[in-house]
Amino acid sequence: MADVSAARTKAVFEFKSATLPLIAVILKTSDLDVLAEALDAQLADSPDFFEQEPVVIDLSLLQEAQGDGDIDFAALRSLLARHQTQPIAVRGGNAAQNAAARAAGLSVAAMPAAPAPRAPAPPAEAPASEAPQIVREVPVPANGTLLIDKPLRSGQQVYARGGDVVVTAVVSFGAEVIADGNVHVYAPLRGKAIAGARGNTEARIFSTCMEAQLVAIAGIYRTNEVPLPDTVLGRSAQVRLDGKKIAIDSI
């Protein structure tokens, strides 16, 4: 009888591990009024960008700020849901924050492995303590290439961990596209592109319209403080390493 019951149970459902694409919202303040204003400004021109995608609320930066501890997680969930996201978990919080998050119906997730060192970027227009960082963490498919077909707005970041990334829409000023392999942008590249994020010196960056704010390969970078030459500015170009220097060639 027990064998029959077990067989029926197995036929009805199975438990399997799943790797899902997630949005991480990295909070830099616990003041929800300030956060709401920053989110409204950052996402004003793309209100449906997230299309009800799952969100992890990252609290790790709040641990570095004195007094940034208490959070109304129910209100925070409502705020993020207003921007077409589905908050499902928190990470990087302290014991009290984790308990409050669970009480609000959120799960507690482990922090991912520390990312590779990033090249410094020009100062943002909004104070760092106020603007949340929105990171689209997407597992690279088995073929090793991640495809992004939506515009990346200022403050948004995509990281293709373990492979290449192909973007077929504009990468706006202030947005970041990062890959452990190559970065391909078949549209204007106006933000930051980082290839070989974990040290691959053979990685390259390609764009059909090179206007980058910053390009970097394996930790070696160049910003727009040094203007691009006319031969590549606004044109199809590739970025590669020449020894320990960034080289940008027309295509």
C-alpha positions as CSV (number, residue, x, y, z in Angstrom):
1,M,0.0,0.0,0.0
2,A,2.8,2.4,0.9
3,D,4.5,1.6,-2.5
4,V,1.3,2.5,-4.3
5,S,1.0,5.8,-2.4
6,A,4.6,6.7,-3.1
7,A,4.1,6.0,-6.8
8,R,1.1,8.2,-7.0
9,T,2.9,11.0,-5.2
10,K,5.8,10.8,-7.6
11,A,3.5,11.0,-10.6
12,V,1.8,14.2,-9.2
13,F,4.9,16.3,-8.5
14,E,8.7,16.4,-8.4
15,F,11.1,18.7,-6.6
16,K,14.0,20.0,-8.8
17,S,16.5,22.7,-8.5
18,A,15.9,25.7,-10.8
19,T,18.1,28.6,-11.9
20,L,16.0,31.7,-12.5
21,P,16.9,35.2,-13.8
22,L,16.5,37.7,-11.1
23,I,16.6,41.5,-10.6
24,A,18.6,42.6,-7.6
25,V,17.7,46.0,-6.1
26,I,20.7,47.1,-4.0
27,L,19.4,49.6,-1.5
28,K,21.6,52.5,-0.4
29,T,19.1,54.0,2.0
30,S,16.3,52.7,4.2
31,D,14.3,56.0,3.7
32,L,11.4,54.8,1.5
33,D,10.4,58.3,0.5
34,V,13.8,59.0,-0.9
35,L,13.8,55.5,-2.5
36,A,10.4,56.1,-4.1
37,E,11.6,59.4,-5.6
38,A,14.8,57.8,-7.0
39,L,12.9,54.9,-8.5
40,D,10.3,57.1,-10.1
41,A,13.0,59.2,-11.7
42,Q,15.1,56.3,-12.8
43,L,12.3,54.3,-14.3
44,A,10.1,57.1,-15.6
45,D,10.8,56.4,-19.3
46,S,10.4,52.6,-19.0
47,P,7.5,51.9,-16.6
48,D,7.0,48.3,-17.9
49,F,10.7,47.4,-18.2
50,F,10.5,44.6,-15.6
51,E,7.2,42.9,-16.6
52,Q,6.5,41.4,-13.2
53,E,10.0,39.8,-12.9
54,P,11.1,38.4,-9.5
55,V,13.2,40.7,-7.4
56,V,15.8,40.2,-4.6
57,I,16.2,43.1,-2.2
58,D,19.9,43.5,-1.4
59,L,20.6,45.1,2.0
60,S,24.4,44.6,2.1
61,L,25.3,48.2,1.6
62,L,23.0,49.3,4.4
63,Q,25.2,47.5,6.9
64,E,27.9,50.0,6.2
65,A,25.6,53.0,7.1
66,Q,24.9,54.1,10.6
67,G,21.2,54.3,11.4
68,D,20.1,52.6,8.1
69,G,18.7,49.5,9.8
70,D,14.9,49.6,10.3
71,I,12.9,48.9,7.1
72,D,9.1,48.6,6.6
73,F,9.3,45.6,4.3
74,A,5.5,45.5,3.6
75,A,5.7,49.1,2.3
76,L,8.9,48.3,0.4
77,R,7.2,45.4,-1.3
78,S,4.3,47.6,-2.3
79,L,6.8,50.3,-3.6
80,L,8.7,47.8,-5.8
81,A,5.5,46.1,-7.0
82,R,4.4,49.6,-8.2
83,H,7.2,49.3,-10.7
84,Q,6.1,46.0,-12.2
85,T,8.3,43.8,-10.0
86,Q,7.6,40.8,-7.7
87,P,9.8,41.0,-4.6
88,I,10.4,37.5,-3.3
89,A,13.5,37.6,-1.1
90,V,16.1,39.7,0.8
91,R,19.8,39.1,1.1
92,G,22.7,40.7,2.9
93,G,20.7,41.8,5.9
94,N,21.3,41.5,9.6
95,A,19.3,39.2,11.9
96,A,16.7,41.8,12.8
97,Q,16.2,42.7,9.1
98,N,15.9,39.1,8.1
99,A,13.3,38.5,10.8
100,A,11.3,41.5,9.7
101,A,11.5,40.4,6.0
102,R,10.2,37.0,6.9
103,A,7.3,38.5,8.8
104,A,6.5,40.4,5.6
105,G,6.3,37.2,3.6
106,L,9.8,37.4,2.0
107,S,12.4,34.6,2.1
108,V,16.0,35.1,3.0
109,A,18.6,34.3,0.3
110,A,22.3,33.8,0.5
111,M,24.6,36.5,-0.9
112,P,26.3,35.5,-4.2
113,A,30.0,35.2,-4.6
114,A,31.8,38.5,-4.5
115,P,32.0,40.1,-8.0
116,A,35.3,40.8,-9.7
117,P,36.8,44.2,-9.1
118,R,35.1,46.9,-11.2
119,A,36.8,49.8,-12.9
120,P,36.0,53.2,-11.3
121,A,33.3,55.3,-12.9
122,P,32.6,59.0,-13.1
123,P,30.4,60.3,-10.3
124,A,26.7,59.8,-10.7
125,E,24.3,62.7,-10.9
126,A,22.3,61.4,-7.9
127,P,24.0,61.0,-4.5
128,A,25.2,57.4,-4.0
129,S,23.3,57.2,-0.7
130,E,20.0,57.8,-2.4
131,A,20.0,56.0,-5.7
132,P,19.3,52.3,-5.7
133,Q,21.4,50.1,-8.0
134,I,19.3,47.8,-10.2
135,V,21.2,44.7,-11.3
136,R,19.7,42.2,-13.7
137,E,21.5,38.9,-12.7
138,V,20.8,36.4,-15.5
139,P,22.4,33.0,-15.7
140,V,24.1,32.4,-19.0
141,P,22.4,29.7,-21.1
142,A,24.1,26.4,-22.0
143,N,25.4,27.9,-25.3
144,G,27.4,30.5,-23.3
145,T,25.6,33.6,-24.7
146,L,23.1,35.8,-22.9
147,L,20.7,37.8,-25.1
148,I,19.2,41.2,-24.0
149,D,16.7,42.7,-26.3
150,K,15.5,45.6,-24.2
151,P,17.1,49.0,-23.7
152,L,19.3,49.4,-20.6
153,R,18.6,52.7,-18.8
154,S,20.8,54.7,-16.5
155,G,21.4,52.8,-13.3
156,Q,20.6,49.4,-14.7
157,Q,23.2,46.7,-15.0
158,V,23.4,43.3,-16.7
159,Y,26.1,40.8,-15.8
160,A,26.5,37.6,-17.9
161,R,28.4,35.4,-15.4
162,G,30.4,32.8,-17.2
163,G,29.8,33.7,-20.8
164,D,29.2,36.4,-23.5
165,V,26.4,38.9,-23.7
166,V,24.6,40.3,-26.8
167,V,22.5,43.4,-26.5
168,T,20.3,44.4,-29.4
169,A,19.0,47.7,-27.9
170,V,20.6,50.9,-26.7
171,V,22.9,50.9,-23.6
172,S,22.2,54.3,-22.1
173,F,24.7,56.6,-20.4
174,G,24.9,55.4,-16.8
175,A,23.9,51.8,-17.6
176,E,26.4,48.9,-17.4
177,V,26.7,45.7,-19.4
178,I,29.3,43.2,-18.0
179,A,30.4,39.8,-19.1
180,D,33.0,37.3,-18.2
181,G,33.4,36.8,-21.9
182,N,32.7,39.2,-24.8
183,V,30.3,42.1,-25.0
184,H,28.4,42.7,-28.2
185,V,26.1,45.7,-28.5
186,Y,24.2,45.9,-31.8
187,A,23.0,49.4,-31.0
188,P,24.4,52.7,-29.5
189,L,26.8,51.9,-26.6
190,R,26.7,55.0,-24.5
191,G,27.1,53.6,-21.0
192,K,29.7,51.2,-19.6
193,A,30.9,47.9,-21.1
194,I,33.1,45.6,-19.2
195,A,34.4,42.4,-20.8
196,G,36.6,39.7,-19.3
197,A,35.2,40.7,-15.9
198,R,37.1,37.8,-14.2
199,G,40.4,38.3,-15.9
200,N,39.9,37.0,-19.5
201,T,42.4,39.1,-21.4
202,E,41.3,37.7,-24.8
203,A,37.7,39.1,-24.3
204,R,36.5,41.9,-26.6
205,I,33.8,44.5,-26.8
206,F,31.9,45.2,-30.1
207,S,29.4,47.9,-30.9
208,T,27.7,49.1,-34.1
209,C,27.8,52.7,-32.6
210,M,30.7,53.3,-30.2
211,E,29.9,56.2,-27.8
212,A,30.9,54.5,-24.6
213,Q,31.2,56.2,-21.2
214,L,33.7,53.5,-20.1
215,V,35.1,50.4,-21.7
216,A,37.1,47.8,-19.7
217,I,38.7,44.4,-20.4
218,A,40.2,42.3,-17.6
219,G,40.3,45.3,-15.2
220,I,42.1,47.6,-17.7
221,Y,39.8,50.5,-18.6
222,R,39.4,53.7,-20.5
223,T,36.8,56.4,-19.8
224,N,35.3,59.1,-22.0
225,E,37.6,61.6,-20.3
226,V,39.9,60.7,-23.2
227,P,37.7,61.4,-26.2
228,L,37.3,58.7,-28.8
229,P,38.9,59.4,-32.1
230,D,36.7,60.4,-35.0
231,T,37.5,57.1,-36.8
232,V,35.5,55.1,-34.2
233,L,33.2,57.7,-32.5
234,G,29.6,56.8,-33.4
235,R,30.8,54.0,-35.7
236,S,31.2,50.3,-35.6
237,A,34.2,49.4,-33.5
238,Q,35.8,46.8,-31.3
239,V,37.7,47.1,-28.1
240,R,40.6,44.8,-27.3
241,L,43.7,44.6,-25.2
242,D,47.0,45.4,-26.7
243,G,49.4,44.3,-24.1
244,K,48.3,46.2,-21.1
245,K,46.6,49.0,-23.0
246,I,43.1,49.4,-24.4
247,A,42.9,49.5,-28.2
248,I,39.8,50.6,-30.1
249,D,39.6,49.8,-33.8
250,S,37.0,50.5,-36.4
251,I,35.2,47.5,-38.0
